[in-house]
Amino acid sequence: MTQQMKNGRSRLFVTAALLTTLGGTVQAEEPFNLDALIEAAKAEKPITVYDSTGKIVDMAQNFAAKYGLAAEGSKVKATAQLEMIIREARANNIQGDVSIISDAPAAMAQLIPQGFAESWLPSDLADKIPAEYQSPLTVVNSANVWAYNTELFDKCPVSNIWELTEPKWKGKVAMQDPLGKASYVDWFNQMASHGDDKVATAYKDFYGKDLETGGKSATAAWIKALAANAPLLTDADAAAAEAVGAPGQTEPFMGLMSSAKFRDNAEKGMKLGLCKDLKPWLGWLYPGVGLITKGTDSPNAAKLFIHYVMTEEGIAPQAADGKMSTNSDVKLPANEPSGIGSALDQVMPYSMATALEDWDAREDWQDFWRMNYQK
């Protein structure tokens, strides 16, 4: 099993550009002309943008105000986005024009190859976006991080992920259910594919001996042990954050959640702290892929929105939550609440190169979790 897991319609007005398809990403060969794109967008219908964060509402409003266009942002979970885009395309009734979907494997396995959506790379920004994030275009990388309660501890009470499998933390680890959150099982596969040696090293550092896996990966051994330690499974990051960071607690929880939840420290009085120096990683990244739906009545407005969110101004509402633009010129704000910007070297990156392998391995990892999870 482990080996399988591991291997597992409008005119375009932009300077009459010739379009080519590059691995699912459409890029203009002629010089980019933002003014021409804006004028073309103004002749089109309003657009709707899907994203799994509520910040998309502000982003669409800011975009509309900047360019004098009509745009609406709609918070839609990644799984629902996938279903909606496919259903709308098959019904020839496109409602969503742009999708920023936090499910890169699904985008690459279903949406793009089956012609439901396409990726578009703004050529004027291409030299600022690493090649691995260009096809399809990754708009942001978001971090899921391990957190603790700062009211109970001066620093993270755990220094190694293997500690979370010990009796001390039985029933005291809060996280989203991997059976309902595809990015979690993608994370499992990314660990097995790109960081298994680090998981094994962390085991040796903690237990003082080599991990004997019986032929299975170190990642699988850790996941099995974590699942068997009765973690508290939630259906959203908010519940995990509440379990960990609610003030006035006496029984500590550790938790895995989006860095965006750290804004609750100021807004709700939560006590969330980032587990810096946790070995081998304090968390992991997952990508948000920007797609334009095929058949949209507003292809130029959709492109303009993609261009906008690749700028510092456009992505600012998400950057405030610790979500990182793939545009190398765009940095996190200094007052971002989680502090993830100063600890990125401790975060496991996501490899887009093996996203399709993550897709193929999902069912295996889900079965593996289901088989080993104990309440």
Phi and psi in degrees as a GROMACS rama.xvg file:
@    title "Ramachandran Plot"
@    xaxis  label "Phi"
@    yaxis  label "Psi"
@TYPE xy
-64.4652  -38.4461  THR-2
-62.8692  -39.0059  GLN-3
-65.0991  -40.3865  GLN-4
-61.1365  -39.108  MET-5
-76.3639  -25.4371  LYS-6
-114.663  -23.4513  ASN-7
-92.5103  164.231  SER-10
-70.0938  151.557  ARG-11
-99.4192  118.665  LEU-12
-94.0921  -0.0851387  PHE-13
-78.8258  88.0932  VAL-14
47.6609  36.0671  THR-15
48.439  45.9113  ALA-16
-66.3874  139.77  ALA-17
-83.7974  126.228  LEU-18
-99.5561  137.819  LEU-19
-126.186  152.518  THR-20
-102.126  123.967  THR-21
-118.763  92.5361  LEU-22
55.7623  39.2033  GLY-23
95.0923  -7.85152  GLY-24
-108.651  127.593  THR-25
-94.5375  131.208  VAL-26
-135.806  137.023  GLN-27
-74.9117  132.449  ALA-28
-83.6661  -27.4402  GLU-29
-78.5041  160.624  GLU-30
-55.8028  139.855  PRO-31
-69.3998  138.203  PHE-32
-128.571  95.3011  ASN-33
-63.7955  -41.3311  LEU-34
-60.7669  -41.7291  ASP-35
-66.29  -37.3149  ALA-36
-65.719  -40.5183  LEU-37
-62.0096  -45.7851  ILE-38
-63.3042  -39.9844  GLU-39
-65.3608  -39.43  ALA-40
-64.5351  -35.1906  ALA-41
-66.855  -18.6231  LYS-42
-88.8322  0.694362  ALA-43
-108.91  172.067  GLU-44
-72.5327  162.148  LYS-45
-59.2779  154.387  PRO-46
-114.573  155.801  ILE-47
-119.139  135.247  THR-48
-119.133  127.979  VAL-49
-96.0458  140.296  TYR-50
-157.599  158.74  ASP-51
-87.7659  -0.0627529  SER-52
-111.965  143.035  THR-53
-65.2848  -16.0452  GLY-54
-63.2966  -15.4837  LYS-55
-64.5095  -25.9924  ILE-56
-63.155  -48.8038  VAL-57
-64.4343  -40.1553  ASP-58
-62.8016  -42.687  MET-59
-66.5572  -39.736  ALA-60
-64.4735  -41.7992  GLN-61
-64.2501  -41.0307  ASN-62
-61.0297  -47.4931  PHE-63
-61.216  -42.6211  ALA-64
-66.7638  -38.2841  ALA-65
-66.062  -41.6556  LYS-66
-107.591  0.274852  TYR-67
68.7836  36.2448  GLY-68
-117.783  170.657  LEU-69
-105.63  126.806  ALA-70
-149.714  145.028  ALA-71
-128.53  133.304  GLU-72
-99.0932  137.625  GLY-73
-129.688  121.973  SER-74
-77.9607  116.056  LYS-75
-139.467  126.09  VAL-76
-58.9952  154.714  LYS-77
-57.794  -43.0363  ALA-78
-63.6045  -39.3284  THR-79
-69.7818  -36.9514  ALA-80
-57.9835  -45.9082  GLN-81
-57.4784  -48.777  LEU-82
-64.8246  -41.8899  GLU-83
-66.7524  -43.8917  MET-84
-62.1311  -43.7883  ILE-85
-66.9953  -45.3435  ILE-86
-64.1824  -42.6457  ARG-87
-64.5918  -39.8675  GLU-88
-66.0723  -43.7658  ALA-89
-67.592  -29.4998  ARG-90
-87.8097  -1.36666  ALA-91
53.8301  43.2782  ASN-92
-137.989  71.6405  ASN-93
-71.2313  120.974  ILE-94
-108.218  -38.8267  GLN-95
-98.8994  125.858  GLY-96
-94.6631  -31.6567  ASP-97
-131.944  141.794  VAL-98
-130.104  127.911  SER-99
-107.904  98.957  ILE-100
-108.568  126.104  ILE-101
-87.151  43.6237  SER-102
-142.361  75.7627  ASP-103
-59.5601  -41.6619  ALA-104
-58.8577  -42.6702  PRO-105
-66.0969  -39.5149  ALA-106
-60.4173  -42.8451  ALA-107
-80.2762  -25.5954  MET-108
-92.5809  -29.4963  ALA-109
-122.4  -56.1699  GLN-110
-65.8624  -47.0335  LEU-111
-76.4528  -53.9406  ILE-112
-65.1416  -27.5742  PRO-113
-90.0994  4.86211  GLN-114
78.2039  19.3131  GLY-115
-82.223  -27.3776  PHE-116
-154.947  164.558  ALA-117
-139.04  157.361  GLU-118
-98.9405  143.219  SER-119
-130.017  128.711  TRP-120
-105.034  115.582  LEU-121
-64.1467  117.334  PRO-122
-66.9815  -25.1056  SER-123
-74.2219  -12.2061  ASP-124
-110.022  -1.25151  LEU-125
-58.4388  -36.311  ALA-126
-75.8127  -6.52921  ASP-127
-101.721  -7.7425  LYS-128
-110.771  120.607  ILE-129
-53.4691  145.115  PRO-130
-54.6089  -36.6546  ALA-131
-65.4809  -16.9397  GLU-132
-106.011  10.81  TYR-133
-94.9243  -28.1135  GLN-134
-139.889  96.3851  SER-135
-76.1125  164.62  PRO-136
-69.1868  118.897  LEU-137
-91.4385  119.757  THR-138
-80.3498  -49.0545  VAL-139
-138.639  157.421  VAL-140
-113.231  127.699  ASN-141
-109.03  150.925  SER-142
-109.849  132.071  ALA-143
-102.119  127.815  ASN-144
-131.546  155.889  VAL-145
-82.7147  135.044  TRP-146
-132.66  158.097  ALA-147
-137.202  176.081  TYR-148
-96.299  114.99  ASN-149
-74.7488  -12.5914  THR-150
-77.2552  -24.6099  GLU-151
-98.5458  -25.8507  LEU-152
-135.46  144.906  PHE-153
-75.8568  -25.6769  ASP-154
-148.509  172.592  LYS-155
-57.1123  127.47  CYS-156
-76.6541  -3.38213  PRO-157
-123.837  135.32  VAL-158
-114.361  -6.74191  SER-159
-147.19  135.857  ASN-160
-61.567  -24.2148  ILE-161
-68.5788  -23.0475  TRP-162
-60.8226  -29.7388  GLU-163
-69.5741  -11.2093  LEU-164
-96.6505  1.19765  THR-165
-84.3618  157.948  GLU-166
-54.0152  -33.0226  PRO-167
-55.1004  -32.5782  LYS-168
-107.383  16.0996  TRP-169
-63.2996  124.504  LYS-170
71.9744  8.70472  GLY-171
-119.008  20.1996  LYS-172
-116.141  118.327  VAL-173
-102.423  132.866  ALA-174
-163.541  161.411  MET-175
-69.0911  149.729  GLN-176
-68.9647  118.35  ASP-177
-58.743  -22.6673  PRO-178
-74.6207  -16.2695  LEU-179
-114.755  -0.91221  GLY-180
-132.082  98.0776  LYS-181
-59.9472  -32.9984  ALA-182
-63.4774  -23.1288  SER-183
-70.9939  -43.7408  TYR-184
-72.8715  -27.4582  VAL-185
-63.2726  -39.4903  ASP-186
-60.6235  -43.6276  TRP-187
-54.1755  -48.2414  PHE-188
-67.8549  -36.1777  ASN-189
-63.5552  -40.9505  GLN-190
-61.5391  -46.4692  MET-191
-64.9274  -34.6099  ALA-192
-82.2998  -35.2603  SER-193
-124.66  -9.27808  HIS-194
-139.702  19.6688  GLY-195
-62.3289  -34.4157  ASP-196
-64.8107  -34.2594  ASP-197
-71.764  -34.6267  LYS-198
-65.6973  -40.6023  VAL-199
-66.3743  -40.5176  ALA-200
-64.1151  -39.3751  THR-201
-62.7313  -36.8877  ALA-202
-61.3622  -47.0027  TYR-203
-65.031  -38.5714  LYS-204
-62.1824  -36.155  ASP-205
-83.6637  -42.994  PHE-206
-99.1847  -11.5218  TYR-207
74.9288  18.5184  GLY-208
-151.831  161.244  LYS-209
-70.5097  146.896  ASP-210
-78.5372  126.179  LEU-211
-100.846  108.735  GLU-212
-96.0006  -7.47464  THR-213
65.6919  30.3272  GLY-214
94.8468  -10.457  GLY-215
-94.4424  166.156  LYS-216
-73.316  157.983  SER-217
-62.5399  -36.6325  ALA-218
-59.2679  -47.2626  THR-219
-61.9137  -37.649  ALA-220
-64.8026  -41.3998  ALA-221
-68.3228  -43.3443  TRP-222
-62.3836  -41.3784  ILE-223
-60.5867  -45.2715  LYS-224
-67.8079  -38.9595  ALA-225
-65.1457  -45.8359  LEU-226
-61.179  -37.929  ALA-227
-74.6027  -10.282  ALA-228
-94.6713  19.9751  ASN-229
55.7291  52.517  ALA-230
-62.3211  151.329  PRO-231
-81.2435  111.071  LEU-232
-94.6324  135.284  LEU-233
-121.807  169.739  THR-234
-102.861  2.93946  ASP-235
-160.728  156.787  ALA-236
-63.5432  -30.3101  ASP-237
-59.5463  -39.2966  ALA-238
-69.432  -38.788  ALA-239
-65.5962  -41.4477  ALA-240
-63.5241  -39.1052  ALA-241
-64.6953  -41.7505  GLU-242
-61.7665  -37.0823  ALA-243
-85.864  -48.1865  VAL-244
-102.98  0.206224  GLY-245
-61.2497  134.034  ALA-246
-70.431  156.914  PRO-247
82.8075  13.8344  GLY-248
-79.4772  155.04  GLN-249
-118.272  -24.5054  THR-250
-104.858  109.552  GLU-251
-74.0721  144.381  PRO-252
-118.662  147.625  PHE-253
-100.266  153.283  MET-254
-150.079  155.254  GLY-255
-115.301  125.313  LEU-256
-160.344  168.4  MET-257
-66.0748  143.127  SER-258
-59.4946  -21.7174  SER-259
-61.808  -24.9589  ALA-260
-70.0318  -15.6128  LYS-261
-68.3594  -14.9793  PHE-262
-65.112  -20.594  ARG-263
-67.8013  -15.8402  ASP-264
-60.162  -43.7392  ASN-265
-83.7413  -38.7048  ALA-266
-80.5376  -30.6695  GLU-267
-128.117  5.6739  LYS-268
73.6155  21.6526  GLY-269
-70.5244  164.698  MET-270
-122.406  48.5908  LYS-271
-83.351  133.141  LEU-272
-124.86  144.314  GLY-273
-80.9517  129.957  LEU-274
-80.5673  72.3704  CYS-275
-66.1593  148.449  LYS-276
70.4164  12.6124  ASP-277
-68.4133  130.568  LEU-278
-97.3123  140.306  LYS-279
-85.9671  -11.6617  PRO-280
-144.555  149.427  TRP-281
-86.3069  -4.94804  LEU-282
172.175  -163.528  GLY-283
-150.95  155.898  TRP-284
-100.921  148.953  LEU-285
-137.23  144.011  TYR-286
-89.6692  151.965  PRO-287
-111.655  113.138  GLY-288
-91.9111  132.783  VAL-289
-93.6392  120.75  GLY-290
-127.609  150.451  LEU-291
-112.102  128.18  ILE-292
-73.7372  138.575  THR-293
-67.7173  138.231  LYS-294
89.684  2.43862  GLY-295
-60.957  142.526  THR-296
-76.7365  -7.42422  ASP-297
-131.868  61.4147  SER-298
-65.1308  -33.0806  PRO-299
-75.1665  -39.2704  ASN-300
-64.2748  -36.1433  ALA-301
-64.9969  -43.4765  ALA-302
-63.4616  -41.343  LYS-303
-61.9031  -38.081  LEU-304
-66.3716  -43.4762  PHE-305
-57.4206  -44.7412  ILE-306
-60.6367  -42.6475  HIS-307
-61.8575  -45.5323  TYR-308
-72.911  -10.1648  VAL-309
-88.4002  5.23175  MET-310
-106.398  163.632  THR-311
-59.8039  -42.2523  GLU-312
-63.4925  -43.0721  GLU-313
-68.4645  -38.8182  GLY-314
-92.7012  -0.796437  ILE-315
-51.6375  -43.2501  ALA-316
-61.3298  -31.3648  PRO-317
-83.8413  -34.1148  GLN-318
-59.8903  -32.2778  ALA-319
-63.0061  -19.4779  ALA-320
-100.319  11.2671  ASP-321
86.4834  12.4342  GLY-322
-89.2265  131.18  LYS-323
-105.056  121.801  MET-324
-63.854  147.343  SER-325
-83.097  -4.85956  THR-326
-74.4256  114.463  ASN-327
-63.2855  -17.7699  SER-328
-80.042  -14.0502  ASP-329
-98.1146  123.005  VAL-330
-112.356  160.54  LYS-331
-70.5388  146.898  LEU-332
-66.1769  148.34  PRO-333
-62.2497  -27.3319  ALA-334
-98.0178  18.2524  ASN-335
-57.8308  128.866  GLU-336
-69.822  -27.6518  PRO-337
-78.7863  -26.5682  SER-338
81.4007  14.7158  GLY-339
-62.9098  -28.4511  ILE-340
-60.0034  -30.7772  GLY-341
-89.403  1.60409  SER-342
-131.075  24.4334  ALA-343
-64.8887  -24.7172  LEU-344
-70.3967  -11.7011  ASP-345
-101.556  8.1855  GLN-346
-107.852  133.538  VAL-347
-73.4044  120.833  MET-348
-74.1305  164.064  PRO-349
-102.149  130.923  TYR-350
-95.0429  109.224  SER-351
-64.4822  -23.2041  MET-352
-62.6091  -25.3594  ALA-353
-115.772  23.9329  THR-354
-61.8248  -37.8588  ALA-355
-69.0643  -30.343  LEU-356
-68.1118  -35.4775  GLU-357
-61.8825  -41.6678  ASP-358
-60.1829  -46.6931  TRP-359
-66.1825  -28.6166  ASP-360
-93.3311  -2.54417  ALA-361
-57.2048  -49.4349  ARG-362
-62.4738  -38.5959  GLU-363
-61.5643  -46.0973  ASP-364
-68.8842  -37.2631  TRP-365
-62.4476  -43.8806  GLN-366
-61.9224  -39.861  ASP-367
-63.8047  -43.9242  PHE-368
-64.6184  -46.4142  TRP-369
-58.4734  -39.5865  ARG-370
-70.0022  -29.8239  MET-371
-104.945  -12.0931  ASN-372
-70.8518  134.063  TYR-373
-127.915  135.514  GLN-374
